[in-house]
Amino acid sequence: MFGRLSIRRFSVMIGVGAIVLVTGALALSLATNVDRVSTATSEVRGMLGVSAARAQGSKGKPKISPVKARPRDFYAPNSEDLAPDKMRVIACGTGMPTPRPAQAAACFLVELGNGDKFLFDIGDGSVERLFGLQIPTAFLDKVFIGHLHGDHFGGLGALFVAGGIAGRFTPLRIWGPSGSKPELGTKAAVGHMEKMFAWDLAGRLGQTDVRGFTTKVTEFDYKKA
């Protein structure tokens, strides 16, 4: 009887000791992590303080938002200076008619060193890529459409509306093919697009500058393209 009780007491003592050791280890780990978090928080606060000071300037006055390309450790389109005698082509979309999350439909942006910019096709999803380049929409006003398949001009409506809202105060100029019948040409397609957005335009009158909600279409003979 005595032997059994001693063994039980000994087992209980071992269990209690193990619990104490585990609890102590957890407490030490938590304390170490708290110190690390506190140190990291102090470093982040310091970095934010430096950034805020730089943004405010030496006398506390807001500085103009930077316009020069920022240093990067990777290549990003439109992140380098363009010389006056150079041109840059950015593929904003190379996809197919079937939508893909990571690949917009056909759209190529051509930028010249004199500041001119031209869009060749404006397929679905490409406007998001264009806006991601942070180019003022006033300069995205010239679109050349190769043919009237949806994956080559399906994003025209998005550019038409978003550009008109975001600072394009001139007509969106569009070049595209004629058709074997007038109703199959670019003028007819764009005209129907404008009718589709009639409610959108009417709802913005009086609260938005709507000068950009117009188009100027030039057709080329599809037989000679």
HUJO-V964053 format. One line per field, one symbol per residue. ss: DSSP state (h for helix, s for strand, l for the rest). phi: phi as a letter, one per 20 degrees, with the letter a starting at -180 (. if undefined). psi: psi as a letter, one per 40 degrees, with the letter a starting at -180 (. if undefined). A space follows every 50 residues. Layout:
ss: ???
phi: ???
psi: ???
//
This chain:
ss: lhhhhhhhhhhhhhhhhhhhhhhhhhhhhhhhhhhhhhhhhhhhhhhhhh hhhhhhllllllllllllllllllllllllllllllssssssslslllls llslslssssssllllsssslllllhhhhhhhllllhhhllssslllllh hhhllhhhhhhhhhhllllllssssssllllhhhlhhhhhhhhhhhlhhh hhhhllllllllllsssssslllll
phi: .fffffffffffffffffffffffffffffffffffffffffffffffff fffffenfdnefefgfdefefcdbecgmdcfdfgddccddeeacedfffc gdbffgacedddfeofccddmbfgnfffffffflegffedcccddfbefg fdbfeffffgfffffepedcgfecdaffcfcgfdefgfffffffffegfg fffdgnccfdfeecccdcedfffdf
psi: dddddddddddddddddddddddddddddddddddddddddddddddddd ddddddideehhihhieihihieihhifeiihideiihhhheheaidhih dehiihhhhhhieeeihihhigihedddddddefhhedegehhhhdifid eeeeeddddddddddeeheiihhhhiiaidideeidddddddddddeddd ddeeheeihedefiihhhiihdde.
//
